[in-house]
Amino acid sequence: MSTDGQPHILAIGGGTFLPNGREGLTPSPLLRYALDLTGEDRPRVCLLGTALGDGAEYVARGYSALSGLDVETSHLALFPMPNVADIRSHLLSQDLVYVFGGSVANLLALWRLHGLDEVLREAWYEGVVLAGQSAGALCWHVGGNTDSFGPDLRPLTDGLGFLPYSCGVHYDSDEQRRPLLQRLIAEGALPSGYAADEGVGLHYVGTEFVQAVSYREEGRAYSIEPNGAGAVKETTIEPRMLSDL
């Protein structure tokens, strides 16, 4: 559970894991930050690979990346059927739930079908730290934009809404992201929100944005809000720099 018993979400623009040798991964300081939020010496971490179709390769790489840390790792798969007998009790027993990137549209559909939307909200209220990158960051918000339907980004407006904001991910690495998010907010299709570059995380306590964190000197976060006449005001947020690995 979180250090203070409050609901925490860390929404990561990208870069939770870093390359380490031949196709290996190592946790970035962002994941270590999420682990620190639990306040546990040996936190229980559950990996959710729904957005990747529960691909065994990706889940295995997550296990491998966490193997060097003092954590108790599990995963929840929904394909071909749930791999745990009681989804609710398993998720509520965790200290951190981490959600991989991938298709946020498919993730939301399957979570709702299996009731994970309500279970995860309950876990969040109970102090289980929620974290994820890309799809695993967008999902907690009202919406953003997504490549779930193809290489041309499309609006996403049916996120879980735990956080009453829009969200932008991969903000400095995908040239489609910024203009589409700004247009959707300007038009009122999405509410005001926050965006994160690669290597940047957005930290919320309850529904309040409290700070951005990063391990990249050039990484930034942004707040975006309507500014009238079909325009937006985008404000750069300097992140708190995290220590190196």
NUTORSE-84013 format. One record per residue: x, y, z of N, C-alpha, C, O in turn. Coordinates in steps of 0.2 Angstrom, whole numbers, padded with zeros to 4 digits, always signed. Example, Ala and Ser with C-alpha at 12.3 -4.5 7.8 and 13.67 -1.06 7.14 Angstrom:
REM residues 2
+0066-0028+0039+0062-0022+0039+0066-0016+0039+0071-0017+0042
+0064-0011+0035+0068-0005+0036+0064+0000+0039+0067+0006+0040
***
This chain:
REM residues 245
+0004-0006+0000+0000+0000+0000+0004+0006+0000+0010+0006+0001
+0001+0012-0002+0005+0018-0002+0008+0020+0005+0005+0018+0010
+0013+0024+0005+0016+0026+0011+0011+0030+0016+0012+0029+0022
+0007+0034+0013+0002+0038+0017-0005+0035+0017-0009+0039+0020
-0006+0030+0014-0013+0027+0013-0017+0030+0009-0023+0029+0008
-0015+0036+0005-0019+0039+0000-0018+0036-0007-0014+0032-0008
-0023+0037-0011-0023+0035-0018-0017+0038-0022-0017+0044-0023
-0013+0034-0025-0008+0037-0029-0008+0034-0036-0009+0028-0037
-0007+0038-0041-0006+0036-0048+0000+0039-0051+0001+0045-0050
+0004+0035-0054+0010+0038-0058+0009+0036-0065+0009+0030-0067
+0007+0041-0069+0006+0040-0076+0012+0042-0080+0014+0048-0080
+0015+0037-0084+0022+0038-0087+0021+0039-0095+0018+0035-0098
+0024+0044-0097+0024+0046-0104+0028+0040-0108+0026+0040-0114
+0032+0037-0106+0036+0032-0109+0043+0031-0105+0045+0036-0102
+0046+0025-0106+0053+0024-0103+0053+0022-0096+0057+0023-0092
+0048+0017-0094+0048+0014-0088+0054+0009-0087+0057+0008-0082
+0055+0006-0093+0061+0001-0093+0066+0003-0098+0064+0006-0103
+0072+0002-0097+0077+0004-0101+0081-0002-0104+0082-0007-0100
+0084-0002-0110+0087-0008-0113+0093-0009-0108+0097-0005-0106
+0095-0016-0108+0100-0018-0104+0103-0025-0107+0101-0030-0106
+0108-0024-0112+0111-0030-0115+0106-0032-0120+0102-0028-0123
+0107-0038-0122+0104-0041-0128+0096-0042-0126+0094-0048-0124
+0092-0038-0128+0085-0038-0127+0082-0038-0120+0077-0040-0119
+0087-0037-0116+0085-0037-0109+0083-0030-0107+0084-0025-0110
+0079-0029-0101+0077-0023-0098+0079-0022-0091+0080-0027-0087
+0080-0016-0089+0081-0014-0082+0076-0009-0080+0074-0004-0084
+0074-0009-0074+0069-0003-0072+0072+0004-0072+0078+0004-0070
+0069+0008-0075+0071+0015-0075+0070+0018-0068+0066+0015-0064
+0073+0024-0066+0071+0027-0060+0063+0029-0059+0061+0030-0053
+0060+0029-0064+0052+0030-0064+0049+0024-0060+0045+0025-0056
+0051+0018-0062+0048+0012-0059+0050+0012-0052+0046+0010-0047
+0056+0014-0050+0059+0014-0043+0055+0019-0039+0054+0018-0033
+0053+0025-0042+0049+0030-0039+0043+0027-0037+0040+0028-0032
+0039+0023-0042+0033+0020-0040+0033+0015-0035+0029+0015-0030
+0039+0011-0035+0040+0007-0029+0041+0010-0023+0038+0008-0017
+0044+0016-0023+0045+0019-0016+0039+0022-0014+0038+0023-0008
+0034+0024-0018+0028+0026-0016+0024+0021-0012+0019+0023-0008
+0025+0015-0012+0022+0010-0008+0024+0010-0001+0020+0008+0003
+0030+0012+0000+0032+0012+0007+0034+0005+0010+0035+0005+0016
+0034+0000+0006+0036-0006+0008+0043-0008+0006+0046-0006+0001
+0046-0012+0011+0053-0014+0010+0053-0020+0004+0058-0020+0000
+0048-0024+0004+0048-0029-0002+0041-0029-0004+0036-0033-0003
+0039-0024-0009+0033-0023-0011+0030-0028-0016+0034-0032-0019
+0024-0030-0016+0020-0034-0020+0018-0031-0026+0015-0026-0026
+0021-0033-0032+0020-0030-0038+0016-0034-0043+0018-0040-0044
+0010-0032-0046+0007-0036-0051+0007-0032-0057+0006-0026-0058
+0009-0036-0062+0010-0034-0069+0004-0035-0073+0001-0041-0073
+0001-0030-0077-0005-0031-0081-0003-0030-0088-0001-0024-0090
-0003-0035-0092-0001-0035-0099-0007-0035-0104-0006-0037-0110
-0013-0033-0102-0019-0033-0106-0018-0029-0112-0020-0032-0118
-0015-0024-0112-0014-0019-0118-0010-0023-0123-0010-0021-0129
-0006-0028-0122-0002-0032-0126-0005-0039-0127-0001-0043-0130
-0011-0039-0126-0014-0046-0127-0011-0051-0122-0011-0057-0124
-0009-0049-0116-0006-0054-0111+0000-0058-0115+0001-0063-0113
+0004-0055-0119+0009-0058-0123+0014-0061-0118+0017-0057-0114
+0015-0067-0118+0020-0071-0113+0027-0068-0113+0030-0067-0108
+0029-0066-0119+0036-0063-0120+0036-0057-0116+0041-0055-0113
+0031-0052-0117+0032-0046-0113+0031-0047-0106+0035-0043-0102
+0027-0051-0103+0026-0052-0096+0033-0055-0094+0035-0053-0088
+0036-0060-0097+0042-0063-0095+0047-0057-0095+0052-0058-0090
+0048-0053-0099+0053-0048-0099+0052-0043-0093+0056-0040-0090
+0045-0042-0091+0044-0038-0085+0046-0042-0079+0049-0039-0074
+0045-0048-0078+0048-0052-0073+0055-0052-0072+0058-0051-0067
+0058-0052-0078+0066-0052-0078+0068-0046-0076+0073-0045-0073
+0065-0040-0079+0068-0033-0077+0067-0032-0069+0071-0029-0066
+0062-0035-0066+0061-0034-0059+0065-0039-0055+0065-0038-0048
+0068-0044-0058+0071-0049-0054+0077-0047-0050+0079-0050-0045
+0080-0041-0052+0086-0039-0048+0084-0034-0042+0088-0032-0038
+0077-0033-0041+0075-0029-0036+0071-0033-0030+0069-0039-0032
+0071-0031-0024+0068-0035-0019+0060-0033-0019+0058-0030-0015
+0057-0037-0024+0050-0036-0024+0047-0043-0025+0050-0048-0027
+0041-0044-0024+0037-0050-0025+0032-0049-0031+0027-0045-0031
+0034-0052-0037+0031-0051-0043+0026-0056-0045+0027-0062-0044
+0020-0054-0047+0015-0058-0050+0012-0054-0056+0014-0049-0058
+0008-0058-0060+0004-0055-0065-0003-0057-0066-0005-0062-0063
-0007-0053-0069-0014-0054-0070-0015-0055-0078-0014-0050-0081
-0017-0060-0080-0018-0061-0087-0026-0063-0088-0029-0066-0084
-0029-0060-0093-0036-0062-0095-0037-0067-0101-0042-0069-0102
-0031-0068-0104-0031-0073-0110-0028-0079-0108-0023-0079-0104
-0031-0085-0110-0037-0086-0113-0043-0086-0107-0049-0085-0109
-0041-0086-0101-0046-0085-0095-0041-0082-0090-0035-0082-0090
-0044-0079-0085-0040-0076-0079-0036-0081-0076-0038-0087-0075
-0030-0079-0075-0025-0084-0072-0025-0084-0064-0021-0088-0062
-0029-0080-0061-0030-0081-0054-0037-0082-0052-0042-0080-0056
-0038-0086-0047-0045-0088-0045-0050-0082-0043-0056-0082-0045
-0047-0077-0040-0051-0071-0038-0047-0065-0039-0042-0063-0036
-0049-0062-0045-0046-0056-0047-0046-0050-0042-0041-0047-0041
-0052-0049-0039-0052-0044-0034-0047-0045-0028-0044-0040-0026
-0047-0051-0025-0043-0052-0019-0036-0051-0021-0032-0049-0017
-0034-0054-0027-0027-0053-0029-0025-0046-0030-0019-0044-0027
-0029-0042-0033-0027-0035-0034-0027-0031-0028-0022-0027-0027
-0032-0032-0024-0032-0029-0017-0026-0031-0013-0025-0027-0008
-0023-0036-0014-0017-0038-0010-0011-0036-0012-0005-0037-0009
-0011-0032-0017-0004-0029-0020-0003-0022-0017-0007-0019-0014
+0004-0020-0018+0006-0014-0016+0007-0009-0022+0006-0003-0022
+0008-0012-0028+0009-0008-0034+0006-0013-0040+0007-0018-0041
+0002-0010-0044-0001-0013-0050+0002-0009-0056+0001-0003-0056
+0006-0012-0060+0009-0009-0066+0006-0011-0072+0005-0017-0073
+0004-0006-0076+0001-0008-0083+0005-0006-0089+0007-0001-0089
+0007-0011-0093+0011-0010-0099+0007-0006-0104+0001-0005-0104
+0011-0003-0109+0008+0000-0114+0005-0005-0120+0006-0011-0119
+0002-0002-0125-0001-0006-0130-0007-0003-0132-0007+0003-0133
-0012-0007-0133-0019-0004-0136-0023-0002-0130-0026-0007-0126
-0024+0004-0129-0028+0006-0123-0035+0005-0125-0039+0004-0120
-0038+0005-0131-0044+0003-0133-0046-0004-0131-0051-0005-0128
-0042-0008-0132-0043-0016-0131-0043-0017-0123-0047-0020-0120
-0038-0013-0120-0037-0014-0113-0044-0012-0109-0046-0015-0105
-0046-0006-0111-0052-0003-0108-0058-0008-0109-0062-0009-0104
-0059-0011-0115-0065-0015-0117-0064-0022-0112-0069-0024-0110
-0058-0024-0112-0058-0031-0108-0058-0030-0101-0061-0034-0097
-0055-0024-0098-0056-0023-0091-0063-0022-0089-0065-0025-0084
-0067-0018-0093-0074-0018-0092-0078-0024-0092-0082-0025-0088
-0076-0028-0097-0080-0035-0098-0078-0039-0092-0083-0043-0089
-0072-0039-0089-0071-0043-0083-0071-0039-0076-0070-0042-0071
-0074-0033-0076-0075-0030-0070-0069-0027-0067-0069-0025-0061
-0063-0026-0071-0057-0024-0068-0058-0016-0067-0054-0013-0062
-0062-0013-0070-0063-0005-0069-0065-0004-0062-0062+0001-0059
-0070-0008-0060-0072-0007-0053-0067-0009-0048-0066-0006-0042
-0064-0015-0049-0059-0018-0044-0053-0013-0044-0051-0012-0038
-0051-0010-0049-0045-0006-0049-0046+0000-0045-0042+0003-0042
-0053+0003-0046-0055+0009-0043-0055+0008-0035-0052+0012-0031
-0057+0002-0033-0057+0000-0026-0050-0001-0023-0048+0002-0018
-0046-0004-0027-0039-0005-0025-0035+0002-0024-0032+0003-0020
-0037+0007-0029-0034+0013-0029-0036+0017-0022-0032+0020-0019
-0043+0016-0021-0045+0019-0015-0042+0016-0008-0041+0020-0003
-0040+0010-0009-0037+0007-0003-0030+0008-0002-0027+0005+0002
-0027+0012-0007-0020+0013-0006-0015+0009-0010-0009+0010-0010
-0018+0005-0015-0013+0002-0020-0011+0007-0025-0015+0010-0028
-0004+0007-0026-0002+0012-0030-0003+0009-0038-0002+0004-0039
-0006+0014-0042-0007+0012-0049-0002+0016-0053-0001+0022-0052
+0001+0012-0058+0006+0015-0062+0006+0012-0069+0003+0006-0070
+0009+0015-0074+0009+0012-0081+0011+0017-0086+0012+0023-0084
+0013+0015-0091+0016+0020-0097+0011+0019-0103+0008+0014-0104
+0011+0024-0106+0007+0025-0113+0000+0023-0111-0004+0026-0108
-0002+0017-0114-0009+0015-0113-0010+0014-0105-0016+0015-0103
-0005+0012-0102-0005+0011-0094-0005+0018-0091-0006+0018-0085
-0004+0023-0094-0005+0030-0091-0012+0033-0093-0015+0036-0089
-0013+0033-0100-0020+0035-0102-0026+0033-0099-0030+0037-0098
-0026+0026-0097-0032+0023-0095-0035+0026-0089-0041+0026-0088
-0031+0029-0084-0033+0032-0078-0037+0038-0079-0041+0040-0075
-0036+0041-0085-0039+0048-0086-0045+0048-0090-0048+0042-0092
-0048+0054-0091-0054+0054-0095-0053+0052-0102-0057+0049-0106
-0047+0054-0105-0045+0052-0112-0039+0055-0114-0035+0058-0110
-0038+0055-0121-0032+0057-0124-0032+0056-0131-0037+0057-0134
-0026+0053-0134-0027+0051-0141-0023+0044-0141-0019+0043-0137
-0024+0040-0146-0022+0033-0146-0020+0031-0153-0024+0033-0158
-0016+0026-0154-0014+0023-0160-0018+0016-0160-0016+0011-0164
-0022+0015-0156-0026+0008-0155-0029+0006-0161-0030+0000-0163
-0031+0011-0166-0035+0009-0172-0030+0010-0178-0033+0009-0184
-0024+0011-0177-0020+0012-0183-0015+0017-0182-0015+0021-0177
-0010+0018-0187-0005+0023-0186-0007+0030-0186-0003+0034-0183
-0013+0032-0189-0015+0039-0188-0019+0039-0181-0024+0035-0180
-0017+0044-0177-0020+0044-0170-0027+0046-0170-0029+0050-0175
-0031+0043-0166-0038+0045-0165-0040+0047-0158-0036+0045-0153
-0045+0051-0157-0047+0053-0150-0049+0047-0146-0052+0042-0148
-0047+0047-0139-0049+0042-0134-0053+0047-0129-0050+0051-0126
-0060+0045-0128-0064+0049-0124-0067+0045-0119-0071+0048-0115
-0066+0039-0118-0069+0034-0113-0065+0031-0109-0065+0025-0107
-0060+0035-0106-0055+0032-0101-0059+0030-0095-0065+0032-0094
-0055+0027-0090-0059+0026-0084-0061+0032-0080-0066+0031-0076
-0057+0037-0081-0059+0043-0077-0058+0044-0070-0061+0048-0066
-0053+0040-0067-0051+0040-0060-0049+0047-0059-0050+0051-0054
-0045+0050-0064-0042+0057-0064-0046+0061-0069-0047+0059-0075
-0049+0067-0067-0054+0070-0071-0050+0075-0077-0052+0080-0078
-0045+0072-0080-0041+0076-0084-0040+0072-0091-0041+0066-0091
-0038+0076-0096-0035+0072-0102-0028+0071-0101-0025+0073-0096
-0025+0066-0105-0018+0064-0104-0014+0064-0111-0017+0061-0115
-0008+0066-0111-0004+0065-0117+0002+0061-0115+0005+0063-0110
+0004+0056-0119+0010+0052-0118+0014+0053-0124+0012+0055-0130
+0020+0051-0124+0025+0051-0129+0025+0058-0133+0025+0059-0139
+0025+0063-0128+0023+0070-0131+0029+0073-0135+0028+0077-0139
+0035+0071-0134+0041+0073-0138+0043+0068-0143+0048+0070-0146
+0040+0063-0144+0043+0057-0148+0038+0056-0154+0040+0052-0158
+0032+0058-0153+0027+0056-0158+0024+0063-0161+0020+0066-0157
+0025+0065-0167+0023+0072-0169+0016+0073-0169+0014+0079-0170
+0012+0067-0169+0005+0068-0170+0001+0070-0163-0004+0072-0163
+0005+0068-0157+0002+0068-0151+0000+0076-0149-0006+0077-0147
+0005+0080-0149+0003+0087-0146-0002+0091-0150-0007+0093-0147
-0002+0091-0157-0008+0095-0160-0015+0092-0159-0019+0095-0159
-0015+0085-0159-0022+0082-0158-0024+0083-0151-0030+0085-0151
-0020+0082-0146-0022+0083-0139-0025+0091-0139-0030+0092-0136
-0021+0095-0141-0022+0102-0141-0029+0104-0144-0033+0107-0141
-0030+0101-0150-0036+0102-0154-0042+0099-0150-0048+0102-0149
-0042+0093-0147-0047+0090-0143-0049+0094-0137-0055+0095-0135
-0044+0097-0134-0045+0101-0128-0048+0108-0130-0053+0110-0127
-0046+0111-0135-0049+0117-0138-0056+0116-0140-0060+0121-0139
-0058+0111-0143-0064+0110-0145-0069+0107-0140-0075+0107-0141
-0066+0106-0134-0071+0103-0128-0072+0096-0128-0076+0094-0124
-0069+0092-0133-0070+0085-0133-0067+0082-0127-0069+0076-0125
-0062+0085-0125-0058+0082-0119-0057+0088-0114-0057+0094-0116
-0057+0087-0107-0056+0092-0102-0048+0094-0102-0044+0091-0106
-0047+0099-0099-0040+0101-0097-0036+0095-0095-0039+0091-0092
-0029+0095-0096-0026+0090-0094-0018+0091-0093-0016+0096-0093
-0015+0085-0093-0007+0085-0093-0004+0080-0098-0007+0076-0100
+0002+0082-0100+0006+0078-0104+0013+0077-0102+0015+0081-0098
+0016+0071-0104+0022+0069-0102+0027+0067-0108+0024+0063-0112
+0033+0070-0108+0038+0067-0113+0040+0060-0111+0038+0058-0106
+0044+0058-0116+0047+0051-0114+0052+0052-0108+0055+0057-0107
+0051+0047-0103+0055+0047-0097+0053+0052-0092+0056+0054-0087
+0046+0054-0092+0043+0058-0088+0037+0055-0085+0033+0052-0089
+0036+0056-0078+0030+0053-0075+0026+0059-0072+0028+0063-0069
+0019+0058-0072+0014+0062-0069+0012+0059-0063+0009+0054-0063
+0013+0062-0057+0011+0059-0051+0005+0063-0048+0005+0069-0047
+0000+0059-0047-0006+0062-0044-0007+0058-0037-0006+0053-0036
-0009+0062-0032-0012+0060-0026-0019+0061-0025-0021+0067-0026
-0023+0056-0025-0030+0057-0026-0031+0059-0033-0029+0056-0037
-0035+0064-0034-0036+0067-0041-0032+0073-0042-0033+0077-0047
-0027+0075-0037-0023+0081-0038-0016+0079-0041-0013+0075-0038
-0015+0083-0046-0008+0083-0049-0003+0086-0044-0004+0092-0042
+0002+0082-0042+0007+0085-0037+0013+0087-0040+0017+0092-0037
+0016+0083-0044+0022+0084-0047+0024+0080-0053+0021+0075-0054
+0028+0082-0058+0031+0078-0063+0038+0076-0061+0042+0079-0057
+0040+0070-0063+0047+0067-0061+0050+0064-0067+0046+0062-0072
+0056+0064-0068+0060+0062-0074+0067+0060-0072+0070+0062-0067
+0070+0056-0076+0077+0055-0076+0081+0058-0082+0087+0057-0083
+0077+0061-0087+0080+0064-0093+0080+0072-0092+0075+0075-0090
+0086+0075-0092+0087+0082-0091+0082+0086-0096+0080+0091-0094
+0081+0083-0102+0077+0087-0107+0070+0085-0107+0066+0088-0110
+0068+0080-0102+0061+0078-0102+0057+0084-0098+0059+0087-0094
+0051+0085-0101+0046+0090-0098+0039+0087-0097+0037+0082-0101
+0035+0090-0093+0028+0089-0093+0025+0095-0094+0028+0101-0095
+0018+0095-0096+0014+0101-0098+0007+0100-0095+0004+0095-0094
+0005+0106-0094-0002+0107-0092-0006+0110-0098-0003+0115-0101
-0011+0108-0100-0015+0111-0106-0022+0112-0104-0026+0108-0101
-0024+0118-0106-0031+0121-0104-0034+0125-0110-0030+0128-0113
-0040+0125-0111-0043+0130-0116-0042+0137-0114-0041+0139-0109
-0041+0141-0120-0039+0148-0119-0044+0152-0123-0042+0158-0124
-0049+0149-0125-0054+0153-0129-0053+0153-0136-0047+0152-0138
-0058+0154-0140-0057+0155-0147-0054+0149-0151-0050+0150-0155
-0055+0143-0148-0053+0137-0151-0045+0136-0150-0042+0133-0154
-0043+0139-0145-0035+0139-0144-0034+0136-0137-0039+0135-0133
-0028+0134-0135-0026+0132-0129-0020+0135-0126-0016+0138-0130
-0020+0135-0119-0013+0137-0116-0010+0131-0114-0012+0127-0110
-0004+0130-0116+0001+0125-0114+0006+0128-0110+0010+0132-0112
+0007+0125-0103+0012+0128-0099+0017+0122-0097+0015+0116-0095
+0023+0123-0098+0028+0119-0097+0029+0118-0089+0030+0122-0085
+0030+0111-0087+0031+0110-0080+0038+0106-0079+0039+0101-0082
+0042+0110-0076+0049+0107-0074+0048+0101-0070+0046+0102-0064
+0051+0095-0072+0050+0089-0067+0055+0089-0062+0061+0092-0063
+0054+0086-0057+0059+0084-0051+0063+0079-0054+0061+0073-0057
+0070+0080-0054+0074+0075-0057+0076+0069-0052+0077+0071-0046
+0075+0063-0055+0077+0057-0051+0084+0055-0051+0087+0057-0056
+0086+0052-0046+0093+0050-0046+0094+0044-0052+0090+0041-0054
+0101+0044-0054+0102+0039-0059+0102+0032-0056+0101+0031-0050
+0102+0027-0061+0102+0020-0059+0108+0018-0054+0109+0013-0052
***
